[in-house]
Amino acid sequence: MSISNGRLIQTVIITGMSGSGKSTALKAFEDIGYFCVDNLPIVLLPEFLSFTNSTSKGPTKVALVMDLREETFLDRYGFIFSKIKEDGFHLEILFLDAREDVLIRRYSQTRRHHPLQPQGEVLEGIRLERNKMMDLRESADKLLDTSDLNVHQLRQHVFDLYDPRKRLDQMVVHIMSFGFKYGLPADANIVFDVRFLPNPYFEQDLKELSGLDKAVCDFVLGHEDTNLFLSHSGGLLKFLLPRYRNEGKSYFVIAVGCTGGRHRSVVIAEYFSDRLTREGEEVIVNHRDLNREA
Protein backbone atom coordinates (compact mmCIF):
# COMPACT_ATOMS: atom_id res chain seq x y z
CA MET A 1 0.00 0.00 0.00
CA SER A 2 1.41 3.40 -0.95
CA ILE A 3 1.34 6.20 1.60
CA SER A 4 0.13 8.48 -1.17
CA ASN A 5 -3.29 7.07 -0.37
CA GLY A 6 -3.07 8.01 3.29
CA ARG A 7 -1.03 9.95 5.84
CA LEU A 8 2.67 9.97 6.59
CA ILE A 9 3.28 7.75 9.61
CA GLN A 10 6.38 8.63 11.63
CA THR A 11 7.69 5.22 12.73
CA VAL A 12 10.55 4.45 15.11
CA ILE A 13 11.68 0.88 15.72
CA ILE A 14 13.32 0.65 19.16
CA THR A 15 15.66 -2.31 19.34
CA GLY A 16 18.98 -3.32 20.84
CA MET A 17 20.54 -5.29 23.64
CA SER A 18 18.45 -6.81 26.41
CA GLY A 19 18.88 -4.66 29.50
CA SER A 20 19.83 -1.54 27.55
CA GLY A 21 16.70 0.42 28.49
CA LYS A 22 14.22 -0.21 25.68
CA SER A 23 11.21 -0.19 28.01
CA THR A 24 12.29 3.15 29.48
CA ALA A 25 12.77 4.56 25.99
CA LEU A 26 9.32 3.36 24.93
CA LYS A 27 7.71 5.12 27.89
CA ALA A 28 9.51 8.31 26.92
CA PHE A 29 8.15 8.06 23.37
CA GLU A 30 4.66 7.63 24.83
CA ASP A 31 5.14 10.79 26.88
CA ILE A 32 5.96 12.82 23.76
CA GLY A 33 2.87 11.66 21.94
CA TYR A 34 3.83 8.47 20.11
CA PHE A 35 1.49 5.49 19.91
CA CYS A 36 3.60 2.74 21.46
CA VAL A 37 3.62 -1.03 21.04
CA ASP A 38 5.94 -3.52 22.74
CA ASN A 39 7.03 -6.78 21.10
CA LEU A 40 4.83 -6.66 18.01
CA PRO A 41 5.54 -9.74 15.83
CA ILE A 42 7.62 -8.64 12.86
CA VAL A 43 5.26 -10.29 10.34
CA LEU A 44 2.41 -8.04 11.54
CA LEU A 45 4.32 -4.77 11.05
CA PRO A 46 3.36 -4.12 7.38
CA GLU A 47 -0.32 -4.76 8.09
CA PHE A 48 -0.19 -2.63 11.24
CA LEU A 49 1.32 0.35 9.40
CA SER A 50 -1.04 0.03 6.43
CA PHE A 51 -4.06 -0.07 8.70
CA THR A 52 -2.78 2.86 10.76
CA ASN A 53 -2.12 4.84 7.59
CA SER A 54 -5.63 4.26 6.24
CA THR A 55 -7.41 5.22 9.47
CA SER A 56 -8.18 8.91 9.47
CA LYS A 57 -8.28 9.16 13.27
CA GLY A 58 -5.34 6.86 13.91
CA PRO A 59 -1.92 7.92 15.25
CA THR A 60 0.62 9.65 13.03
CA LYS A 61 3.63 8.88 15.25
CA VAL A 62 4.39 5.26 16.19
CA ALA A 63 7.17 3.70 18.28
CA LEU A 64 7.56 -0.06 18.53
CA VAL A 65 9.99 -2.19 20.54
CA MET A 66 11.08 -5.14 18.40
CA ASP A 67 13.89 -7.50 19.35
CA LEU A 68 14.94 -11.13 19.59
CA ARG A 69 12.26 -11.96 22.17
CA GLU A 70 10.21 -12.60 19.04
CA GLU A 71 11.79 -15.70 17.50
CA THR A 72 11.42 -14.72 13.84
CA PHE A 73 12.59 -11.11 14.22
CA LEU A 74 16.26 -11.52 13.28
CA ASP A 75 15.46 -13.79 10.33
CA ARG A 76 12.81 -11.53 8.83
CA TYR A 77 13.48 -7.90 9.78
CA GLY A 78 15.76 -7.20 6.78
CA PHE A 79 13.22 -8.21 4.15
CA ILE A 80 10.23 -6.69 5.95
CA PHE A 81 11.90 -3.35 6.73
CA SER A 82 13.01 -3.06 3.09
CA LYS A 83 9.52 -3.86 1.83
CA ILE A 84 7.98 -1.27 4.13
CA LYS A 85 10.36 1.40 2.83
CA GLU A 86 9.62 0.40 -0.77
CA ASP A 87 5.93 0.93 -0.02
CA GLY A 88 6.72 4.54 0.91
CA PHE A 89 6.81 4.36 4.68
CA HIS A 90 9.61 6.04 6.58
CA LEU A 91 11.16 3.74 9.16
CA GLU A 92 13.83 4.83 11.63
CA ILE A 93 15.80 2.32 13.71
CA LEU A 94 16.95 3.37 17.19
CA PHE A 95 19.44 0.86 18.59
CA LEU A 96 20.13 0.88 22.34
CA ASP A 97 23.36 -0.61 23.61
CA ALA A 98 25.48 -0.73 26.78
CA ARG A 99 28.79 -2.13 27.94
CA GLU A 100 28.99 -5.75 29.11
CA ASP A 101 29.75 -4.84 32.73
CA VAL A 102 26.74 -2.51 32.83
CA LEU A 103 24.38 -5.11 31.37
CA ILE A 104 25.62 -7.72 33.85
CA ARG A 105 25.07 -5.32 36.73
CA ARG A 106 21.55 -4.48 35.57
CA TYR A 107 20.64 -8.16 35.32
CA SER A 108 22.09 -8.73 38.77
CA GLN A 109 20.04 -5.88 40.22
CA THR A 110 16.76 -6.98 38.65
CA ARG A 111 17.44 -10.73 39.07
CA ARG A 112 16.02 -11.37 35.62
CA HIS A 113 17.20 -14.11 33.28
CA HIS A 114 18.74 -13.32 29.92
CA PRO A 115 16.35 -14.36 27.08
CA LEU A 116 19.09 -16.35 25.32
CA GLN A 117 20.43 -18.01 28.46
CA PRO A 118 17.47 -18.39 30.85
CA GLN A 119 19.22 -21.14 32.82
CA GLY A 120 22.85 -20.18 32.17
CA GLU A 121 25.45 -17.46 32.58
CA VAL A 122 24.26 -13.92 31.88
CA LEU A 123 27.58 -12.99 30.24
CA GLU A 124 27.28 -15.88 27.79
CA GLY A 125 23.78 -14.72 26.85
CA ILE A 126 24.94 -11.13 26.39
CA ARG A 127 27.78 -12.13 24.07
CA LEU A 128 25.55 -14.42 22.05
CA GLU A 129 22.95 -11.68 21.69
CA ARG A 130 25.56 -9.09 20.68
CA ASN A 131 26.81 -11.38 17.94
CA LYS A 132 23.29 -11.98 16.64
CA MET A 133 22.42 -8.27 16.72
CA MET A 134 25.61 -7.01 15.06
CA ASP A 135 24.17 -6.54 11.57
CA LEU A 136 21.10 -4.72 12.89
CA ARG A 137 23.31 -2.49 15.02
CA GLU A 138 25.39 -1.56 11.98
CA SER A 139 22.31 -0.67 9.93
CA ALA A 140 20.59 1.39 12.66
CA ASP A 141 19.83 5.05 11.99
CA LYS A 142 20.67 6.04 15.56
CA LEU A 143 22.85 4.32 18.14
CA LEU A 144 22.35 5.27 21.79
CA ASP A 145 24.80 3.98 24.40
CA THR A 146 22.98 3.91 27.74
CA SER A 147 25.93 2.66 29.83
CA ASP A 148 26.28 5.89 31.82
CA LEU A 149 22.62 6.91 31.83
CA ASN A 150 20.09 6.41 34.59
CA VAL A 151 16.40 6.07 33.69
CA HIS A 152 15.80 9.82 33.98
CA GLN A 153 18.77 10.68 31.76
CA LEU A 154 17.74 8.10 29.16
CA ARG A 155 14.25 9.53 29.13
CA GLN A 156 15.69 13.03 28.60
CA HIS A 157 17.90 11.77 25.75
CA VAL A 158 14.84 10.41 23.95
CA PHE A 159 13.07 13.74 24.48
CA ASP A 160 16.08 15.66 23.16
CA LEU A 161 16.35 13.47 20.05
CA TYR A 162 12.71 13.11 19.06
CA ASP A 163 10.47 15.70 20.70
CA PRO A 164 11.72 18.64 18.57
CA ARG A 165 11.52 16.74 15.29
CA LYS A 166 8.66 17.49 12.95
CA ARG A 167 9.41 14.99 10.18
CA LEU A 168 11.42 11.81 10.74
CA ASP A 169 11.86 11.41 6.99
CA GLN A 170 14.03 14.54 6.86
CA MET A 171 17.66 14.40 7.94
CA VAL A 172 18.42 16.02 11.27
CA VAL A 173 21.84 17.36 12.24
CA HIS A 174 22.73 16.19 15.75
CA ILE A 175 25.53 18.28 17.27
CA MET A 176 27.14 16.92 20.42
CA SER A 177 29.88 18.36 22.59
CA PHE A 178 31.93 15.88 24.61
CA GLY A 179 35.10 15.44 26.64
CA PHE A 180 37.85 13.20 25.28
CA LYS A 181 38.65 12.11 28.85
CA TYR A 182 35.25 10.34 28.89
CA GLY A 183 35.58 8.63 25.52
CA LEU A 184 34.49 9.24 21.93
CA PRO A 185 30.76 9.22 21.01
CA ALA A 186 29.92 5.90 19.38
CA ASP A 187 27.79 7.20 16.52
CA ALA A 188 29.62 10.32 15.32
CA ASN A 189 29.80 10.84 11.56
CA ILE A 190 32.51 13.45 11.99
CA VAL A 191 34.61 14.44 15.02
CA PHE A 192 36.16 17.87 15.50
CA ASP A 193 38.96 17.97 18.08
CA VAL A 194 39.14 21.56 19.40
CA ARG A 195 41.76 20.96 22.07
CA PHE A 196 44.13 23.15 20.04
CA LEU A 197 42.10 26.24 21.00
CA PRO A 198 43.03 28.35 24.06
CA ASN A 199 41.56 26.71 27.16
CA PRO A 200 39.29 28.78 29.44
CA TYR A 201 39.92 26.23 32.19
CA PHE A 202 43.27 27.91 32.87
CA GLU A 203 41.70 31.35 33.20
CA GLN A 204 40.86 32.04 36.84
CA ASP A 205 37.67 33.98 36.07
CA LEU A 206 36.40 31.38 33.58
CA LYS A 207 37.34 28.04 35.10
CA GLU A 208 34.10 27.53 37.02
CA LEU A 209 31.91 28.71 34.15
CA SER A 210 30.86 26.70 31.07
CA GLY A 211 30.69 27.22 27.35
CA LEU A 212 27.09 28.35 27.77
CA ASP A 213 28.27 31.47 29.62
CA LYS A 214 28.89 34.58 27.54
CA ALA A 215 32.31 35.26 29.05
CA VAL A 216 33.60 31.82 28.01
CA CYS A 217 32.00 32.15 24.58
CA ASP A 218 33.64 35.54 24.03
CA PHE A 219 37.01 34.16 25.14
CA VAL A 220 36.92 31.15 22.78
CA LEU A 221 35.50 33.00 19.78
CA GLY A 222 37.85 35.93 20.29
CA HIS A 223 40.93 34.11 18.96
CA GLU A 224 42.09 34.12 15.34
CA ASP A 225 42.60 30.36 15.29
CA THR A 226 38.97 29.85 16.30
CA ASN A 227 37.72 31.97 13.42
CA LEU A 228 39.99 30.17 10.95
CA PHE A 229 38.77 26.80 12.23
CA LEU A 230 35.11 27.84 11.96
CA SER A 231 35.66 29.04 8.40
CA HIS A 232 37.32 25.79 7.28
CA SER A 233 34.94 23.47 9.16
CA GLY A 234 31.93 25.42 7.90
CA GLY A 235 33.02 24.79 4.32
CA LEU A 236 33.47 21.09 5.03
CA LEU A 237 29.98 20.78 6.55
CA LYS A 238 28.46 22.67 3.63
CA PHE A 239 30.02 20.06 1.35
CA LEU A 240 29.05 17.01 3.45
CA LEU A 241 25.48 17.66 4.56
CA PRO A 242 23.72 17.55 1.16
CA ARG A 243 25.63 14.41 0.24
CA TYR A 244 24.58 12.60 3.42
CA ARG A 245 21.02 13.82 2.80
CA ASN A 246 21.09 12.41 -0.73
CA GLU A 247 22.13 9.04 0.71
CA GLY A 248 18.88 8.97 2.68
CA LYS A 249 20.51 9.32 6.11
CA SER A 250 18.23 10.16 9.03
CA TYR A 251 21.00 11.65 11.16
CA PHE A 252 24.27 13.44 10.64
CA VAL A 253 26.11 13.47 13.95
CA ILE A 254 28.73 16.16 14.50
CA ALA A 255 30.82 15.53 17.63
CA VAL A 256 32.93 18.38 18.99
CA GLY A 257 35.44 17.41 21.64
CA CYS A 258 37.74 19.16 24.09
CA THR A 259 39.45 17.77 27.18
CA GLY A 260 36.56 17.77 29.63
CA GLY A 261 33.59 18.68 27.45
CA ARG A 262 32.74 21.79 29.45
CA HIS A 263 34.22 24.85 27.76
CA ARG A 264 35.63 24.92 24.21
CA SER A 265 33.56 22.08 22.74
CA VAL A 266 30.34 23.56 24.14
CA VAL A 267 31.06 26.96 22.59
CA ILE A 268 31.82 25.48 19.17
CA ALA A 269 28.82 23.12 19.28
CA GLU A 270 26.51 26.04 20.06
CA TYR A 271 28.09 28.06 17.24
CA PHE A 272 27.54 25.22 14.77
CA SER A 273 23.95 24.85 15.98
CA ASP A 274 23.15 28.53 15.50
CA ARG A 275 24.84 28.69 12.11
CA LEU A 276 23.24 25.56 10.66
CA THR A 277 19.80 26.49 12.02
CA ARG A 278 20.04 29.86 10.24
CA GLU A 279 20.98 27.98 7.06
CA GLY A 280 17.75 25.99 7.27
CA GLU A 281 18.95 22.72 8.78
CA GLU A 282 16.92 20.87 11.40
CA VAL A 283 19.32 20.79 14.35
CA ILE A 284 19.47 19.04 17.71
CA VAL A 285 22.26 20.01 20.10
CA ASN A 286 23.26 18.45 23.40
CA HIS A 287 26.29 18.60 25.68
CA ARG A 288 27.13 15.08 26.77
CA ASP A 289 29.66 15.82 29.51
CA LEU A 290 28.78 19.36 30.55
CA ASN A 291 27.44 18.38 33.95
CA ARG A 292 29.89 15.65 34.87
CA GLU A 293 31.77 15.87 38.13
CA ALA A 294 35.33 17.06 37.59
C-alpha positions as CSV (number, residue, x, y, z in Angstrom):
1,M,0.0,0.0,0.0
2,S,1.4,3.4,-0.9
3,I,1.3,6.2,1.6
4,S,0.1,8.5,-1.2
5,N,-3.3,7.1,-0.4
6,G,-3.1,8.0,3.3
7,R,-1.0,9.9,5.8
8,L,2.7,10.0,6.6
9,I,3.3,7.7,9.6
10,Q,6.4,8.6,11.6
11,T,7.7,5.2,12.7
12,V,10.5,4.5,15.1
13,I,11.7,0.9,15.7
14,I,13.3,0.7,19.2
15,T,15.7,-2.3,19.3
16,G,19.0,-3.3,20.8
17,M,20.5,-5.3,23.6
18,S,18.4,-6.8,26.4
19,G,18.9,-4.7,29.5
20,S,19.8,-1.5,27.5
21,G,16.7,0.4,28.5
22,K,14.2,-0.2,25.7
23,S,11.2,-0.2,28.0
24,T,12.3,3.1,29.5
25,A,12.8,4.6,26.0
26,L,9.3,3.4,24.9
27,K,7.7,5.1,27.9
28,A,9.5,8.3,26.9
29,F,8.1,8.1,23.4
30,E,4.7,7.6,24.8
31,D,5.1,10.8,26.9
32,I,6.0,12.8,23.8
33,G,2.9,11.7,21.9
34,Y,3.8,8.5,20.1
35,F,1.5,5.5,19.9
36,C,3.6,2.7,21.5
37,V,3.6,-1.0,21.0
38,D,5.9,-3.5,22.7
39,N,7.0,-6.8,21.1
40,L,4.8,-6.7,18.0
41,P,5.5,-9.7,15.8
42,I,7.6,-8.6,12.9
43,V,5.3,-10.3,10.3
44,L,2.4,-8.0,11.5
45,L,4.3,-4.8,11.1
46,P,3.4,-4.1,7.4
47,E,-0.3,-4.8,8.1
48,F,-0.2,-2.6,11.2
49,L,1.3,0.4,9.4
50,S,-1.0,0.0,6.4
51,F,-4.1,-0.1,8.7
52,T,-2.8,2.9,10.8
53,N,-2.1,4.8,7.6
54,S,-5.6,4.3,6.2
55,T,-7.4,5.2,9.5
56,S,-8.2,8.9,9.5
57,K,-8.3,9.2,13.3
58,G,-5.3,6.9,13.9
59,P,-1.9,7.9,15.3
60,T,0.6,9.7,13.0
61,K,3.6,8.9,15.2
62,V,4.4,5.3,16.2
63,A,7.2,3.7,18.3
64,L,7.6,-0.1,18.5
65,V,10.0,-2.2,20.5
66,M,11.1,-5.1,18.4
67,D,13.9,-7.5,19.3
68,L,14.9,-11.1,19.6
69,R,12.3,-12.0,22.2
70,E,10.2,-12.6,19.0
71,E,11.8,-15.7,17.5
72,T,11.4,-14.7,13.8
73,F,12.6,-11.1,14.2
74,L,16.3,-11.5,13.3
75,D,15.5,-13.8,10.3
76,R,12.8,-11.5,8.8
77,Y,13.5,-7.9,9.8
78,G,15.8,-7.2,6.8
79,F,13.2,-8.2,4.2
80,I,10.2,-6.7,6.0
81,F,11.9,-3.4,6.7
82,S,13.0,-3.1,3.1
83,K,9.5,-3.9,1.8
84,I,8.0,-1.3,4.1
85,K,10.4,1.4,2.8
86,E,9.6,0.4,-0.8
87,D,5.9,0.9,0.0
88,G,6.7,4.5,0.9
89,F,6.8,4.4,4.7
90,H,9.6,6.0,6.6
91,L,11.2,3.7,9.2
92,E,13.8,4.8,11.6
93,I,15.8,2.3,13.7
94,L,16.9,3.4,17.2
95,F,19.4,0.9,18.6
96,L,20.1,0.9,22.3
97,D,23.4,-0.6,23.6
98,A,25.5,-0.7,26.8
99,R,28.8,-2.1,27.9
100,E,29.0,-5.7,29.1
101,D,29.7,-4.8,32.7
102,V,26.7,-2.5,32.8
103,L,24.4,-5.1,31.4
104,I,25.6,-7.7,33.8
105,R,25.1,-5.3,36.7
106,R,21.6,-4.5,35.6
107,Y,20.6,-8.2,35.3
108,S,22.1,-8.7,38.8
109,Q,20.0,-5.9,40.2
110,T,16.8,-7.0,38.6
111,R,17.4,-10.7,39.1
112,R,16.0,-11.4,35.6
113,H,17.2,-14.1,33.3
114,H,18.7,-13.3,29.9
115,P,16.3,-14.4,27.1
116,L,19.1,-16.3,25.3
117,Q,20.4,-18.0,28.5
118,P,17.5,-18.4,30.9
119,Q,19.2,-21.1,32.8
120,G,22.8,-20.2,32.2
121,E,25.5,-17.5,32.6
122,V,24.3,-13.9,31.9
123,L,27.6,-13.0,30.2
124,E,27.3,-15.9,27.8
125,G,23.8,-14.7,26.8
126,I,24.9,-11.1,26.4
127,R,27.8,-12.1,24.1
128,L,25.5,-14.4,22.0
129,E,23.0,-11.7,21.7
130,R,25.6,-9.1,20.7
131,N,26.8,-11.4,17.9
132,K,23.3,-12.0,16.6
133,M,22.4,-8.3,16.7
134,M,25.6,-7.0,15.1
135,D,24.2,-6.5,11.6
136,L,21.1,-4.7,12.9
137,R,23.3,-2.5,15.0
138,E,25.4,-1.6,12.0
139,S,22.3,-0.7,9.9
140,A,20.6,1.4,12.7
141,D,19.8,5.0,12.0
142,K,20.7,6.0,15.6
143,L,22.9,4.3,18.1
144,L,22.4,5.3,21.8
145,D,24.8,4.0,24.4
146,T,23.0,3.9,27.7
147,S,25.9,2.7,29.8
148,D,26.3,5.9,31.8
149,L,22.6,6.9,31.8
150,N,20.1,6.4,34.6
151,V,16.4,6.1,33.7
152,H,15.8,9.8,34.0
153,Q,18.8,10.7,31.8
154,L,17.7,8.1,29.2
155,R,14.2,9.5,29.1
156,Q,15.7,13.0,28.6
157,H,17.9,11.8,25.8
158,V,14.8,10.4,24.0
159,F,13.1,13.7,24.5
160,D,16.1,15.7,23.2
161,L,16.4,13.5,20.1
162,Y,12.7,13.1,19.1
163,D,10.5,15.7,20.7
164,P,11.7,18.6,18.6
165,R,11.5,16.7,15.3
166,K,8.7,17.5,12.9
167,R,9.4,15.0,10.2
168,L,11.4,11.8,10.7
169,D,11.9,11.4,7.0
170,Q,14.0,14.5,6.9
171,M,17.7,14.4,7.9
172,V,18.4,16.0,11.3
173,V,21.8,17.4,12.2
174,H,22.7,16.2,15.8
175,I,25.5,18.3,17.3
176,M,27.1,16.9,20.4
177,S,29.9,18.4,22.6
178,F,31.9,15.9,24.6
179,G,35.1,15.4,26.6
180,F,37.8,13.2,25.3
181,K,38.6,12.1,28.8
182,Y,35.2,10.3,28.9
183,G,35.6,8.6,25.5
184,L,34.5,9.2,21.9
185,P,30.8,9.2,21.0
186,A,29.9,5.9,19.4
187,D,27.8,7.2,16.5
188,A,29.6,10.3,15.3
189,N,29.8,10.8,11.6
190,I,32.5,13.5,12.0
191,V,34.6,14.4,15.0
192,F,36.2,17.9,15.5
193,D,39.0,18.0,18.1
194,V,39.1,21.6,19.4
195,R,41.8,21.0,22.1
196,F,44.1,23.2,20.0
197,L,42.1,26.2,21.0
198,P,43.0,28.3,24.1
199,N,41.6,26.7,27.2
200,P,39.3,28.8,29.4
201,Y,39.9,26.2,32.2
202,F,43.3,27.9,32.9
203,E,41.7,31.4,33.2
204,Q,40.9,32.0,36.8
205,D,37.7,34.0,36.1
206,L,36.4,31.4,33.6
207,K,37.3,28.0,35.1
208,E,34.1,27.5,37.0
209,L,31.9,28.7,34.1
210,S,30.9,26.7,31.1
211,G,30.7,27.2,27.3
212,L,27.1,28.4,27.8
213,D,28.3,31.5,29.6
214,K,28.9,34.6,27.5
215,A,32.3,35.3,29.1
216,V,33.6,31.8,28.0
217,C,32.0,32.1,24.6
218,D,33.6,35.5,24.0
219,F,37.0,34.2,25.1
220,V,36.9,31.1,22.8
221,L,35.5,33.0,19.8
222,G,37.9,35.9,20.3
223,H,40.9,34.1,19.0
224,E,42.1,34.1,15.3
225,D,42.6,30.4,15.3
226,T,39.0,29.9,16.3
227,N,37.7,32.0,13.4
228,L,40.0,30.2,10.9
229,F,38.8,26.8,12.2
230,L,35.1,27.8,12.0
231,S,35.7,29.0,8.4
232,H,37.3,25.8,7.3
233,S,34.9,23.5,9.2
234,G,31.9,25.4,7.9
235,G,33.0,24.8,4.3
236,L,33.5,21.1,5.0
237,L,30.0,20.8,6.5
238,K,28.5,22.7,3.6
239,F,30.0,20.1,1.3
240,L,29.0,17.0,3.4
241,L,25.5,17.7,4.6
242,P,23.7,17.6,1.2
243,R,25.6,14.4,0.2
244,Y,24.6,12.6,3.4
245,R,21.0,13.8,2.8
246,N,21.1,12.4,-0.7
247,E,22.1,9.0,0.7
248,G,18.9,9.0,2.7
249,K,20.5,9.3,6.1
250,S,18.2,10.2,9.0
251,Y,21.0,11.6,11.2
252,F,24.3,13.4,10.6
253,V,26.1,13.5,14.0
254,I,28.7,16.2,14.5
255,A,30.8,15.5,17.6
256,V,32.9,18.4,19.0
257,G,35.4,17.4,21.6
258,C,37.7,19.2,24.1
259,T,39.4,17.8,27.2
260,G,36.6,17.8,29.6
261,G,33.6,18.7,27.4
262,R,32.7,21.8,29.4
263,H,34.2,24.9,27.8
264,R,35.6,24.9,24.2
265,S,33.6,22.1,22.7
266,V,30.3,23.6,24.1
267,V,31.1,27.0,22.6
268,I,31.8,25.5,19.2
269,A,28.8,23.1,19.3
270,E,26.5,26.0,20.1
271,Y,28.1,28.1,17.2
272,F,27.5,25.2,14.8
273,S,24.0,24.9,16.0
274,D,23.2,28.5,15.5
275,R,24.8,28.7,12.1
276,L,23.2,25.6,10.7
277,T,19.8,26.5,12.0
278,R,20.0,29.9,10.2
279,E,21.0,28.0,7.1
280,G,17.7,26.0,7.3
281,E,18.9,22.7,8.8
282,E,16.9,20.9,11.4
283,V,19.3,20.8,14.4
284,I,19.5,19.0,17.7
285,V,22.3,20.0,20.1
286,N,23.3,18.4,23.4
287,H,26.3,18.6,25.7
288,R,27.1,15.1,26.8
289,D,29.7,15.8,29.5
290,L,28.8,19.4,30.5
291,N,27.4,18.4,34.0
292,R,29.9,15.7,34.9
293,E,31.8,15.9,38.1
294,A,35.3,17.1,37.6
